[in-house]
Amino acid sequence: MPYPNKMTYLHMGLTIIVLMASCTNKTPAQSQIIATQSVSNVSIAQTRVSNMSYLDECKTLNPIKLTEQIPYQNIWPGKTKESELESILGAPVKRSVFRDEINLVYGSNVGLFVQDGIVTYILVSLEDESQLTVEEVILKYGCPDLVLAVNTTEDQVGYYSIRLLYNTIGMEVSFANYPAALGSSADNISYFPPVTVQEYFENNGWAAMSWSAQPVEWRDAVK
């Protein structure tokens, strides 16, 4: 089961803001543009991932690569049922429904998406509770499958953040700096079912657009 095809951020009180609607809401012309951009970004991403020397600089910190899915507090996107959440996290502070998707908010920093009774995506804001740095992420999880330079602002001038994508274990960590430093702190971390690079771009409309996300070299993303 794919995770939601939109990217969200957590703000005060964990208001979930949709940055980009599903491609199914686009006109045929807009959908064709996104599809073309997606193919371009997927091609670039797959080329980088297939390069054995990609992320060599990162691997000097930690050559170990994890291969198993990562859960959040024993919640496994794609597997854990909504009915099991109360025994793990308690009752949500907010529950809302959008079409066939349920959004659950826990405390001030955790949001979950549920489809057909199954948790599909988890987003955790780290701004107020963690100083998890780029270096600590690498030492704990190994190097990512892909590094993305990101800009989802309206003016689309330059890039303002990086995301370390671990698509094979179902995790992505975002840092609000570009380039970032080894000591830069993460602002959020998301969990989802393991996917291929192509599926990741297909499931994220914002990432499919070349001006929003660009696969980059580690040496360019982290200084």
N, C-alpha and C positions, 0 to 999 in steps of 0.2 A: 504494500500500500504506500503510495507516494506521500510525502509530506506536503503541506500547503504550498500552492504555486504563487506565493506572494511573500515579500519580506516584511517583517515588522520590527518595531523598536519598542522598548519599555521605557516609559517616562514616569513621573511622579504619580503614585497611586496605580501604577501599571496600566495606563491607558494604552490600549493596543491600537496603533495607527497603521493602516494599510498604505504602503507607499506606492504599490502598483496593483491594479486589479488583474484578474486572470485574463489571459489572452482571449478567452472565449467571449469577453465583453467588448473586444475590439471589432472595428469594422473589418471586412475582408482585406482591404488595402493595408490597414495597420497591422493585421495579423501576418500578412505576407512580408512586411518590413521586418517585424520581429523575428519571423522564421528565418529570413535571410541573415540577420544579424546573429541569431543563435547559432546557425551553421558555421559562421565565421568564427565566433568565439569558441565553439566546441572544437573546431579544427585546431585553433591555436592552443587550446588547453590540452587536447589529446597529444599534440606534437610535443609539448613541454613534458607532460607526464611520461611519455614513452622514451624520453631522453634519459639514459642511465646517469648522466652527469648532472641532471637537473637537481638543484638543492644540495649540491656537494658542499657548499659553504655551510649550510645548515647542519649537514650530517657530521661536521666536525664537533658539534655540540653533543649530538646523540644519534648514533647510527642505527639504533633500535627502531623498528617499525611495527606498530601494533596492527593486528589483523581482525580482532574481534570487536563487535559492536559495543559502544560505550553507553551505559544507562545513566539516568539522573535519579539518584536516591532510589534505586531499584525499580525505576519506571523505564520500560523499554518501548520506545516509539515503534509502532507497527505490531506490537504484541500485547502490551498492557491494556486491560479493559478500563473503561471509565468507572465501572462499579468497584474496581479495586483501589481507586485513588483515595477514598476517604480513610481507609486503614493505613495509608502511607503518609498522606499530606493533611488529612482532616478535611473539613468542609471548605470549599472555595469562598472567597469574599465576594466574588462576582461571577455570574454565569450568563452568557449571552449567546444567542443563536443567529447565525448569518447563513441563509440558504440551508445547505446540508451540513454545515460545520458549527461545532460548539466551541466557544472560547471560554476557558476557565482561568480565573486569576486567583493566585494564592499569595497572601501577604502583599508586599509592595514590590516584589522583584521576580515573581515567577508566573509565566503564562503558558497554558497548555492548549493545544488544539485537538479536538476529538471528532472523528468521522466514523459513522456506522458503529459507534460504541467503543472504538479503539483509539488510543492516544496516537497521534500521527506526528506531532511536533512539539518541542518544548523550548521556550526561550527564557533565559535567566539573565537578568540585569546584574552586573557585577560592580557597578559604579560605587555603591554605598557599602559593600560588604567584603570586597576582595581587592588585593593588590597583585593579582595574578599577572605576571609579566610575560613578554614574548619568550624570554629565556626559560622561565619556569614551565611554560606550556611545552616547549620543545623537550626539556629534560623529563617531563612527565609522560608525554604522549609520543615523542619522536617528531620527525619532520612531517609537515602536512603533505597531502597529495598534490595540492595546488595552492599557490599564493595569488590573491586577487587584489588589485588596486581598485578602489571603489569611489564613485561619485554619484550619489542619487539626489543631488540638489537641483533646483530648477535652472540655475545658470550654467551648469555643466562645465565649469572652468576648472581644469586640473583634477587631481585626485586628493581626497582628504582623509582616507582611512585605508587600512588593509584588513583582509580577512584570510585567516589560515584555514583552508578547507581540508577536512579529513573525511572525504566522502565514503571511503571504504569502511570506516568505523562509525559513521553517522554523527559527525560533530563538526562544528565550525566556530571559530573564535574570532571576534572582531576587536580591532584596536583603532582608536580615533586619531591616528597619525599616519601621514604618508610623506616621506618614509618614516617608519617606526624605528625605535631603538630597542636593543635587547631588554632594556629596563622599562619600556613603555607598558602601561597597565591596560588590561583588557576591559572593554566596557560591556560586552555581553557574550554569552556562549549559548549555542543552540544545539539541540539533539534531534536526530531524525533517523529513520531506517536507512541502512547503508544503501548507497546508490552508485551508479557509474557517473563519470564526469558528464557524459551526455545527458543522463537523467537529471542531474543536478541543474543544468542549464534549462532543460525542458520544464522543470518544476518551479523555476524562479524566473518570472517574466522580467524582473529588473536586471537580473544577471545576463539574460539573453541579449540585452541591448549593449552594443559595443561602447557607448558613451557612459554606461553605468558601471561596468565591471571589465577589467582588462587583466588577463593572466600575465603575470610579470615574473621576472627572475628574483630570487631571494636577495641577491646583491643590490637590486634596485629598491626592493620593498623594505629592507632592514639595513640600517646603517650603523 
